[in-house]
Amino acid sequence: MPELRLFWAINLPSVIKSRLAGLQNELRSIPCDAKWVEEKNLHFTVKFLGNVDASLVTKLVGQVKTALDDCQPFFLELGGTGVFPNFKSPRVFWVGLKGEIDHLTKIQQKTEEVHLSLGFLPEKQKFTPHLTLARIRSQRGTSDLKQKINILGDRVLSLGHFRVTSVDLMQSELTKKGPIYTLVAQVKL
């Protein structure tokens, strides 16, 4: 069986993606060495799986569906910006989350437990809910980017809220033009 590069995600409504793209466009004018996430690819990662044998997909979806059976739809709000690992040497520029974070954390933990029971490796880092807007490849031009992020700070306290009604299993196909994400399965809450 072929392998699929998979991850679990919470996909965003198009109006929220559009607002995020507007924020990205304001920052793209700054000459820095960053790879901006395309508007169509903006999402929250719940669990990255990597390469998975395609024959396991049905089992994975079934077990996640069972694990999330008691989870209800909930609301999240996008707001605030930051960088990982720190402002001194940023590698990832992100937008944060507010709202019913405890529901998101519960979904992430249950999804993680399912995959651990199936032999997947645990996440290396603690789950920190965020949405990646750009990956910074080198420090060239980052001082101007950091300055602009600080200036924008109060303006991006809220970029809107949305209702989370599903967790989606996505396939990521890597191409020279960037990743192509395809919905494989959806687990309704």
C-alpha positions as CSV (number, residue, x, y, z in Angstrom):
1,M,0.0,0.0,0.0
2,P,1.2,3.5,-0.7
3,E,2.0,5.9,2.1
4,L,0.2,9.2,2.7
5,R,1.7,12.2,4.5
6,L,-1.1,13.0,7.0
7,F,-2.1,15.4,9.8
8,W,-5.2,16.2,11.8
9,A,-6.3,19.8,11.6
10,I,-9.0,22.3,12.3
11,N,-9.7,24.1,9.1
12,L,-10.9,27.7,9.1
13,P,-13.8,29.4,7.5
14,S,-12.9,31.4,4.3
15,V,-13.7,34.8,6.0
16,I,-11.1,34.1,8.7
17,K,-8.5,32.9,6.1
18,S,-9.1,36.2,4.2
19,R,-8.5,38.3,7.3
20,L,-5.3,36.4,8.0
21,A,-4.1,36.8,4.4
22,G,-4.7,40.6,4.8
23,L,-2.4,40.6,7.8
24,Q,0.2,38.6,5.9
25,N,0.0,41.0,3.0
26,E,0.8,43.9,5.3
27,L,3.9,42.1,6.4
28,R,5.1,40.7,3.0
29,S,6.2,44.1,2.0
30,I,9.1,43.8,4.5
31,P,12.1,42.2,2.8
32,C,12.9,39.2,4.9
33,D,13.7,35.6,4.3
34,A,10.3,34.1,5.2
35,K,8.0,31.4,3.6
36,W,4.4,32.7,4.0
37,V,1.7,30.1,4.4
38,E,-0.7,30.3,1.5
39,E,-4.2,31.5,2.4
40,K,-5.8,28.2,1.2
41,N,-3.5,26.3,3.5
42,L,-4.1,28.2,6.8
43,H,-5.2,25.8,9.5
44,F,-4.6,24.7,13.1
45,T,-2.6,21.4,13.4
46,V,-4.0,19.1,16.0
47,K,-1.5,16.2,15.3
48,F,1.1,15.7,12.6
49,L,1.4,12.0,11.7
50,G,3.9,12.0,8.9
51,N,4.0,9.2,6.4
52,V,1.2,6.6,7.1
53,D,0.4,3.4,5.2
54,A,-2.9,4.2,3.3
55,S,-4.4,0.9,4.6
56,L,-4.4,2.4,8.2
57,V,-6.6,5.4,7.3
58,T,-10.0,3.8,8.0
59,K,-8.7,2.5,11.4
60,L,-7.3,5.9,12.3
61,V,-10.5,7.7,11.5
62,G,-12.6,5.2,13.3
63,Q,-10.6,5.3,16.5
64,V,-10.4,9.1,16.5
65,K,-14.1,9.3,15.9
66,T,-14.7,7.0,18.9
67,A,-12.3,9.0,21.1
68,L,-14.0,12.3,20.2
69,D,-17.5,11.0,20.5
70,D,-18.2,13.1,23.6
71,C,-16.7,16.3,22.2
72,Q,-19.1,19.0,21.3
73,P,-18.7,22.0,18.8
74,F,-17.0,25.0,20.4
75,F,-15.8,28.5,19.6
76,L,-12.3,29.8,19.1
77,E,-11.1,33.3,18.5
78,L,-8.0,34.3,16.6
79,G,-5.9,37.1,18.2
80,G,-2.5,38.2,19.2
81,T,0.7,37.5,17.4
82,G,4.0,36.0,18.4
83,V,7.1,34.1,17.3
84,F,8.7,30.8,18.2
85,P,11.1,30.1,19.8
86,N,11.7,33.7,20.9
87,F,11.9,37.3,19.6
88,K,15.7,37.2,19.6
89,S,15.9,34.6,16.9
90,P,12.4,33.9,15.5
91,R,11.7,30.9,13.3
92,V,7.9,30.9,13.2
93,F,5.5,33.8,13.1
94,W,2.1,32.9,14.5
95,V,-1.4,34.1,15.5
96,G,-2.7,32.9,18.8
97,L,-6.0,31.5,19.9
98,K,-8.5,32.5,22.6
99,G,-11.9,31.2,23.5
100,E,-12.7,27.6,24.5
101,I,-9.1,26.5,24.4
102,D,-9.9,23.7,26.9
103,H,-12.1,22.0,24.3
104,L,-9.2,22.2,21.7
105,T,-6.7,20.9,24.3
106,K,-9.1,18.0,25.1
107,I,-9.4,17.1,21.4
108,Q,-5.6,17.3,20.9
109,Q,-5.0,15.0,24.0
110,K,-7.5,12.4,22.9
111,T,-6.2,12.4,19.3
112,E,-2.6,12.0,20.7
113,E,-3.7,9.1,22.9
114,V,-5.3,7.3,20.0
115,H,-2.1,7.6,17.9
116,L,0.2,6.6,20.8
117,S,-1.9,3.4,21.2
118,L,-1.4,2.6,17.5
119,G,2.4,3.0,17.8
120,F,2.8,6.6,16.6
121,L,5.5,8.7,18.3
122,P,4.4,11.3,20.8
123,E,4.7,14.9,20.0
124,K,8.2,16.3,21.0
125,Q,6.9,19.6,22.2
126,K,4.0,20.6,24.5
127,F,0.9,21.5,22.5
128,T,0.7,25.3,22.1
129,P,-2.4,26.3,20.1
130,H,-1.3,28.7,17.4
131,L,-1.7,29.3,13.7
132,T,1.5,29.6,11.6
133,L,1.5,32.5,9.2
134,A,5.2,32.3,8.2
135,R,8.3,30.2,8.7
136,I,11.4,32.4,8.9
137,R,14.3,30.8,7.1
138,S,17.1,33.1,8.1
139,Q,17.6,36.2,10.3
140,R,18.0,38.5,7.2
141,G,15.5,41.3,7.5
142,T,13.9,40.0,10.7
143,S,14.6,43.2,12.7
144,D,12.1,45.1,10.4
145,L,9.6,42.3,10.6
146,K,9.8,42.2,14.4
147,Q,9.3,46.0,14.5
148,K,6.2,45.7,12.3
149,I,4.8,42.8,14.4
150,N,5.2,45.0,17.5
151,I,3.5,47.9,15.8
152,L,0.6,45.7,14.7
153,G,0.2,44.2,18.1
154,D,-2.9,46.0,19.4
155,R,-4.6,45.8,15.9
156,V,-4.6,42.0,15.9
157,L,-6.0,41.4,19.3
158,S,-8.9,39.9,17.5
159,L,-9.2,38.6,13.9
160,G,-12.6,37.0,14.5
161,H,-14.1,34.0,16.0
162,F,-15.5,30.8,14.5
163,R,-17.3,27.6,15.5
164,V,-15.3,24.4,15.4
165,T,-17.6,21.6,14.2
166,S,-15.1,19.0,13.0
167,V,-11.5,17.7,13.1
168,D,-10.2,16.9,9.6
169,L,-7.6,14.3,8.5
170,M,-5.6,16.1,5.8
171,Q,-3.1,14.8,3.3
172,S,-0.1,16.9,2.6
173,E,1.6,16.5,-0.8
174,L,4.9,18.3,-1.0
175,T,5.6,20.0,-4.3
176,K,8.2,22.5,-5.6
177,K,5.5,25.2,-5.4
178,G,4.6,24.3,-1.9
179,P,2.3,21.8,-0.1
180,I,-1.1,20.8,-1.5
181,Y,-3.5,19.9,1.2
182,T,-6.4,17.5,0.5
183,L,-9.2,16.5,2.9
184,V,-9.1,12.8,3.5
185,A,-11.7,12.4,6.2
186,Q,-13.8,14.5,8.6
187,V,-14.7,13.7,12.2
188,K,-17.8,15.7,13.2
189,L,-18.1,17.0,16.8
